[in-house]
Amino acid sequence: QPRGLSNNDAETVLRLLNLLGTLVWMDQPELRNLVLLNPRRVAVAMASLMTICFGQENFEHRDMMMIERKITEHRSDLLRFQSTGIATRKLIRGLWKEEFPEESQQ
């Protein structure tokens, strides 16, 4: 008969999957209950944000035009990010809309 994992077994599995990069789990009291199931999505969003903030001089004009097109409706969010470093949910979803279309519709 199938049974669930014990707390110790669950922690062991989470540690292993975290080490393999399959998910992100941090064994810290304030973060233990959070599991990031698809770290690639965060990496894609962070790469896009870093490109906008720091990489403009390293990209060809057509590459920056493509990024700008993704976020045209979020111009105020972009300016906020560039001035304060705070990325709004709308800005991140705008950057994700091509890579993860199902996320941009939520």
N, C-alpha and C positions, 0 to 999 in steps of 0.2 A: 504494500500500500504506500503510495507517495505521501511524503510529508514535507513541510516547509523547512527552510534552513534555520538553524539556531543562530542566535546573535553572533556567536564566535565564528561560525561558518560563513555567515553573511559578510562579516568584516574581512575574513580571509579572502573571499571571492572579490570583494571590492578592492582590496589592496592589490591583488593580482591583476585585475582588469585595469586598474589605474596605472600600474607599472608597464603594462602592455600598450597603454595609450588608447585603449578601447573606450574608456570613459574617464572622467575626472571626479575623484572623491578625495576629500581631505579629512584626515582623522584629527579634527580639532573640535572642541565642544560646540562652538558656534556654527560650524559648517558640516558637522557629521550627518545631518538629515538631508543634505543637498547632494544630488548626483547629477553631473552633466553628462548626458548620454551621447552627445555628438560633438566632441571638441572641435571637429573640423569647421563647424559653423562659426564658432567663436574665432577661430584662426582666420577665416575668410573675412569676417567683419573687422577684426583688428587690423589685418593687412590693408583693407580698404581705408580705414580711418587713418592709419599711419601714412599711407600714400597721400591722402588729402592734406594731412597736417605737415609732414616733413619731406615728402618725396617729390614735390612738384617740379623742382629744378632737374630731377633725374629722369623725367619722363618726356617722351615726345609729345608734341602738341595734340596729336590725335588721341593719345592715351588719356590725357587730361580732359579732352573734350568728351570722351566716353564716360568718364567718371562724373563729370559735371552734368551730363544728360541724365544720369541715374538719379541725381538728387536735386534737380531744378526746382521741384515743388517744395523742397525742404531748405530753401536758401537761409532762412533765419536760424534754423537748427545748425546748419553748417557754420554760420558766423559765430554762433554760441560755442560750438565745439572748438573752432580755431582760436577764440579769445579766452575761453575758460578751461578747455579740455574736457568738458562734459558733453557726452554724446547722448542725444535723446533717442528714445525708442523709435520715433518716426524716422530719424536720420539713419539709424542702423537698418531698419526695414527697407528703406529706400536703396541702400547699398546692397542689400540681400536680394532684391527683387528678381534679378536674373539668375543668380546662383541657386536660390532656394525660393521658387515662386510660391510654394505652399505657405511659407512663413510670411510673405509680404501681404497676404490676404487676411491674416488674422487680426 
